[in-house]
Amino acid sequence: MLVAAMALVVAACGRTANADVGGGVAATYEGGEISADDVYALIPIPQDSDTVDADLFAGTLTRLILDRIFTAAAEQDYDITPGDATVAENLVVLTQSITNGGQLELSAALEANGLTGESLQAIARQQAIFDEVSIALIASQPAPDEAEMRELYESQIDEISEVCSRHILLESEDEAVAALDRALAGEDFADLAIELSTGPSGPDGGNLGCSAPGGFVPEFAQAVIDAEPGVAVGPVETQFGWHVILVESKTIPTFEESRQDIESAFLEADVSVLFNEWLGAKMEAANVQVDEQYGSWTLDPQPAVVPPAS
């Protein structure tokens, strides 16, 4: 995917084919060119070496081509240039990631990933632009269909709701019916759970705390969604046995309360597709050409420099 390629971190793969360290034009695209020196600036090269791993060179050149075209297109189409503060924040996250939370020295982590400080900075800037382009692409889309949003809302009820509940777990339906009758007759539910429940929450009065119903098995989840707070219900059979349930409180957001979040979820689900279509069109129009000594350019299955055959 193009999204993945934009943040590609290419590690040396040990190929025997190598690119000579030297100048010259490595690639051209509509409106610009990339020199071999531009690529080498993003690769850690030992001082005593005059070659660079061919896969590493090709991967770095790919990232640089994408960066040049992507950056220009973002500015042209959406007037987007990344702010220094955002890039700095991304750089901190990236640094924490490649150093395993600071457990590795940055210089060693950069070398292990075939990166330099400059290339890490470039990835941080790419991420900032990607985030802003994604927001712009989402904003340009029409609102999702009302019926589709309501269908998504209904399917997510057990994830967006919160219930505070107790239960009594029993081995048979008859035992559950008897426990329910006692609860409905006015006996304290927590005391009944302590006396009767075979589940691990029994000694705590059957207390299950407060959580989204989606964390329960389906039969139990549906029961707590349907239950009236303060009224014991059951018996409910699950793989664990027979339950008598008391919902103490319940919060279920209405569709209107959830509308904005649902609409955002619909649009954000498509952002990778939208981004790939947008950048894919830009890459196709860029007419990229790569010097054959460094490889060849392909758009299938995603834009990349294919290293020369060894």
C-alpha positions as CSV (number, residue, x, y, z in Angstrom):
1,M,0.0,0.0,0.0
2,L,1.1,3.5,-0.7
3,V,0.4,4.6,2.9
4,A,2.9,1.9,4.1
5,A,5.4,2.9,1.5
6,M,5.3,6.5,2.6
7,A,6.7,5.6,6.0
8,L,8.9,2.7,4.8
9,V,12.0,2.0,6.9
10,V,14.3,-0.1,4.8
11,A,16.9,-2.2,6.5
12,A,19.9,-3.7,4.6
13,C,19.0,-7.1,3.3
14,G,22.5,-8.4,2.6
15,R,22.3,-8.5,-1.2
16,T,25.6,-8.9,-3.0
17,A,24.8,-6.3,-5.6
18,N,25.9,-2.9,-4.5
19,A,25.6,0.7,-5.8
20,D,28.8,2.5,-6.1
21,V,29.0,5.6,-3.9
22,G,29.2,8.5,-6.3
23,G,27.3,11.4,-7.9
24,G,25.0,11.7,-10.9
25,V,21.3,11.7,-11.3
26,A,19.5,8.7,-9.8
27,A,16.0,9.5,-10.8
28,T,13.9,12.2,-12.6
29,Y,10.2,13.1,-12.2
30,E,7.9,15.7,-13.6
31,G,9.4,19.0,-12.5
32,G,12.5,17.7,-10.7
33,E,15.4,15.2,-10.2
34,I,17.0,13.3,-7.4
35,S,20.8,12.9,-7.4
36,A,22.6,9.9,-6.0
37,D,24.1,12.2,-3.4
38,D,20.6,13.1,-2.3
39,V,20.0,9.4,-1.6
40,Y,23.4,8.8,0.1
41,A,22.7,11.7,2.5
42,L,19.9,9.5,3.9
43,I,22.0,6.4,4.3
44,P,24.6,5.7,7.0
45,I,27.7,4.8,4.9
46,P,30.9,3.7,6.7
47,Q,33.8,6.0,6.0
48,D,35.9,3.1,4.7
49,S,33.2,1.9,2.3
50,D,32.7,2.8,-1.4
51,T,29.5,0.7,-1.9
52,V,26.0,0.7,-0.6
53,D,23.7,-2.3,-0.4
54,A,21.5,-2.2,-3.5
55,D,18.3,-2.9,-1.7
56,L,18.9,-0.2,0.8
57,F,19.7,2.3,-1.9
58,A,16.6,1.3,-3.9
59,G,14.4,1.6,-0.8
60,T,15.8,4.9,0.2
61,L,15.4,6.2,-3.4
62,T,11.8,5.0,-3.4
63,R,11.1,6.9,-0.1
64,L,12.7,10.1,-1.5
65,I,10.8,9.9,-4.8
66,L,7.5,9.5,-2.9
67,D,8.5,12.3,-0.5
68,R,9.3,14.8,-3.3
69,I,6.1,14.1,-5.2
70,F,3.9,13.7,-2.1
71,T,5.1,17.0,-0.6
72,A,4.6,19.0,-3.8
73,A,1.1,17.5,-4.4
74,A,0.0,18.3,-0.8
75,E,1.1,21.9,-1.1
76,Q,-0.5,22.3,-4.6
77,D,-3.8,20.6,-3.9
78,Y,-4.4,21.5,-0.2
79,D,-1.9,24.3,0.6
80,I,-0.3,21.9,3.2
81,T,3.2,22.4,4.6
82,P,4.0,20.7,7.9
83,G,4.5,22.8,11.0
84,D,7.8,22.5,12.8
85,A,6.1,21.6,16.1
86,T,4.1,18.8,14.6
87,V,7.2,17.4,12.9
88,A,9.1,17.6,16.2
89,E,6.4,15.7,18.0
90,N,6.4,12.9,15.3
91,L,10.2,12.8,15.5
92,V,10.0,12.1,19.3
93,V,7.5,9.2,18.6
94,L,9.7,7.8,15.9
95,T,12.8,8.0,18.0
96,Q,11.1,6.2,20.9
97,S,9.9,3.5,18.5
98,I,13.2,2.7,16.8
99,T,15.2,2.9,20.1
100,N,12.6,0.6,21.8
101,G,11.6,3.3,24.3
102,G,15.2,4.6,24.8
103,Q,16.7,1.2,25.5
104,L,19.0,1.4,22.4
105,E,21.4,4.2,21.5
106,L,19.9,6.3,18.7
107,S,23.0,6.0,16.5
108,A,22.8,2.2,16.8
109,A,19.1,2.2,16.1
110,L,19.5,4.4,13.0
111,E,22.3,2.2,11.6
112,A,20.2,-1.0,12.3
113,N,17.4,0.5,10.3
114,G,19.5,1.9,7.5
115,L,18.7,5.4,8.5
116,T,20.3,8.7,9.3
117,G,19.1,11.6,11.4
118,E,18.1,13.3,8.2
119,S,16.0,10.4,6.9
120,L,14.3,10.0,10.3
121,Q,13.4,13.7,10.1
122,A,12.0,13.2,6.6
123,I,9.8,10.4,7.8
124,A,8.5,12.6,10.7
125,R,7.7,15.3,8.1
126,Q,6.0,12.8,5.8
127,Q,3.8,11.6,8.7
128,A,2.8,15.2,9.5
129,I,1.8,15.8,5.8
130,F,0.0,12.5,5.6
131,D,-2.1,13.3,8.7
132,E,-3.1,16.7,7.2
133,V,-3.8,15.3,3.8
134,S,-6.0,12.6,5.4
135,I,-8.0,15.3,7.2
136,A,-8.5,17.2,3.9
137,L,-9.5,14.1,2.0
138,I,-12.1,13.2,4.7
139,A,-13.5,16.8,4.7
140,S,-13.9,16.6,0.9
141,Q,-16.2,13.5,1.1
142,P,-20.0,13.7,1.2
143,A,-21.7,12.6,4.4
144,P,-22.4,8.9,4.7
145,D,-25.9,7.6,3.9
146,E,-28.2,8.0,6.9
147,A,-29.4,4.4,6.7
148,E,-25.8,3.1,6.7
149,M,-25.0,5.2,9.7
150,R,-28.0,3.9,11.6
151,E,-27.0,0.3,10.8
152,L,-23.5,1.0,12.1
153,Y,-24.9,2.5,15.2
154,E,-27.1,-0.5,15.9
155,S,-24.1,-2.9,15.3
156,Q,-22.0,-0.9,17.8
157,I,-24.5,-0.6,20.7
158,D,-22.7,-3.2,22.8
159,E,-19.4,-1.3,22.3
160,I,-20.5,2.3,22.9
161,S,-22.8,1.6,25.9
162,E,-21.8,1.1,29.5
163,V,-23.6,-1.0,32.1
164,C,-22.9,-1.6,35.8
165,S,-24.2,-5.0,36.7
166,R,-24.2,-8.0,39.0
167,H,-25.1,-11.6,38.3
168,I,-25.7,-14.9,40.0
169,L,-24.2,-17.9,38.2
170,L,-26.0,-21.3,38.7
171,E,-25.7,-24.8,37.3
172,S,-29.3,-25.4,36.3
173,E,-32.3,-23.5,34.9
174,D,-34.4,-24.5,37.9
175,E,-31.9,-23.1,40.3
176,A,-31.8,-19.9,38.3
177,V,-35.6,-19.6,38.3
178,A,-35.6,-20.0,42.1
179,A,-32.9,-17.4,42.5
180,L,-34.8,-15.0,40.2
181,D,-38.0,-15.5,42.2
182,R,-36.2,-14.6,45.4
183,A,-34.7,-11.5,43.9
184,L,-38.0,-10.3,42.5
185,A,-39.6,-10.9,45.9
186,G,-37.3,-8.3,47.4
187,E,-34.3,-10.2,48.7
188,D,-31.0,-8.3,48.4
189,F,-29.3,-9.3,45.1
190,A,-25.8,-9.1,46.4
191,D,-26.6,-11.3,49.4
192,L,-28.2,-13.8,47.1
193,A,-25.1,-13.9,44.9
194,I,-22.9,-14.5,47.9
195,E,-25.1,-17.3,49.0
196,L,-25.9,-19.0,45.6
197,S,-23.5,-18.0,42.9
198,T,-20.9,-20.5,41.6
199,G,-19.0,-17.8,39.7
200,P,-15.8,-16.1,40.8
201,S,-17.7,-12.8,41.5
202,G,-20.0,-14.5,43.9
203,P,-18.1,-13.6,47.1
204,D,-18.2,-10.0,45.9
205,G,-22.0,-10.0,45.6
206,G,-21.9,-10.9,41.9
207,N,-20.4,-7.5,41.1
208,L,-19.2,-7.3,37.5
209,G,-18.4,-3.6,37.6
210,C,-19.1,-1.1,34.8
211,S,-18.1,-1.9,31.3
212,A,-19.3,-2.1,27.7
213,P,-21.6,-5.0,27.1
214,G,-19.4,-6.1,24.2
215,G,-17.0,-7.5,26.7
216,F,-19.5,-10.2,27.7
217,V,-20.5,-13.3,25.7
218,P,-23.3,-12.5,23.2
219,E,-26.3,-13.9,25.2
220,F,-25.2,-12.0,28.4
221,A,-24.5,-8.8,26.4
222,Q,-27.9,-8.8,24.9
223,A,-29.6,-9.4,28.2
224,V,-27.9,-6.5,29.9
225,I,-28.7,-4.2,27.0
226,D,-32.4,-5.1,27.2
227,A,-32.7,-5.2,31.0
228,E,-34.4,-2.4,32.9
229,P,-32.0,-1.0,35.6
230,G,-32.9,-2.2,39.1
231,V,-35.0,-5.2,38.0
232,A,-33.5,-8.7,38.1
233,V,-33.8,-10.6,34.8
234,G,-33.2,-14.2,33.7
235,P,-32.6,-17.0,33.5
236,V,-30.0,-16.4,30.7
237,E,-28.1,-19.4,29.5
238,T,-24.5,-19.0,28.3
239,Q,-21.5,-21.4,27.9
240,F,-20.8,-20.8,31.6
241,G,-24.2,-21.8,33.0
242,W,-27.4,-20.1,33.9
243,H,-27.4,-16.4,35.0
244,V,-29.7,-14.2,36.9
245,I,-28.7,-10.6,36.1
246,L,-29.2,-7.2,37.8
247,V,-28.3,-4.1,35.9
248,E,-27.7,-1.3,38.4
249,S,-27.2,1.5,35.9
250,K,-26.9,1.8,32.1
251,T,-25.8,4.4,29.6
252,I,-26.7,3.9,26.0
253,P,-25.9,6.9,23.7
254,T,-28.7,7.8,21.3
255,F,-28.1,7.8,17.6
256,E,-28.1,11.6,17.6
257,E,-25.6,11.7,20.4
258,S,-23.4,9.3,18.4
259,R,-24.0,10.8,15.0
260,Q,-20.7,12.8,14.8
261,D,-18.6,9.8,15.9
262,I,-20.3,7.4,13.6
263,E,-19.9,9.8,10.6
264,S,-16.2,10.2,11.5
265,A,-15.8,6.4,11.7
266,F,-17.3,5.9,8.3
267,L,-15.0,8.5,6.7
268,E,-11.9,7.5,8.6
269,A,-12.4,3.9,7.5
270,D,-12.0,5.0,3.9
271,V,-9.0,7.3,4.5
272,S,-6.3,4.8,3.3
273,V,-8.3,4.1,0.2
274,L,-8.8,7.8,-0.5
275,F,-5.1,8.5,0.2
276,N,-3.9,5.7,-2.0
277,E,-6.1,6.8,-4.9
278,W,-5.0,10.4,-4.6
279,L,-1.3,9.7,-4.3
280,G,-1.4,6.9,-6.9
281,A,-2.8,9.4,-9.4
282,K,0.0,11.8,-8.6
283,M,2.7,9.1,-8.9
284,E,1.3,8.0,-12.3
285,A,1.3,11.5,-13.6
286,A,4.9,12.2,-12.3
287,N,6.5,10.1,-15.1
288,V,9.3,8.8,-12.8
289,Q,12.4,7.6,-14.6
290,V,15.3,5.8,-12.7
291,D,18.8,5.4,-13.9
292,E,19.2,1.7,-14.8
293,Q,22.4,1.4,-12.7
294,Y,20.2,2.0,-9.6
295,G,17.3,-0.1,-10.7
296,S,13.9,0.4,-12.4
297,W,10.7,2.1,-11.5
298,T,7.4,0.3,-11.0
299,L,3.8,1.3,-10.0
300,D,2.6,-2.3,-9.5
301,P,1.7,-3.4,-6.9
302,Q,2.9,-0.1,-5.4
303,P,5.4,2.6,-6.4
304,A,8.9,1.4,-5.8
305,V,12.4,1.3,-7.2
306,V,13.2,-2.4,-8.0
307,P,17.0,-2.9,-7.4
308,P,19.1,-4.1,-10.4
309,A,19.5,-7.8,-10.8
310,S,22.6,-9.1,-9.0
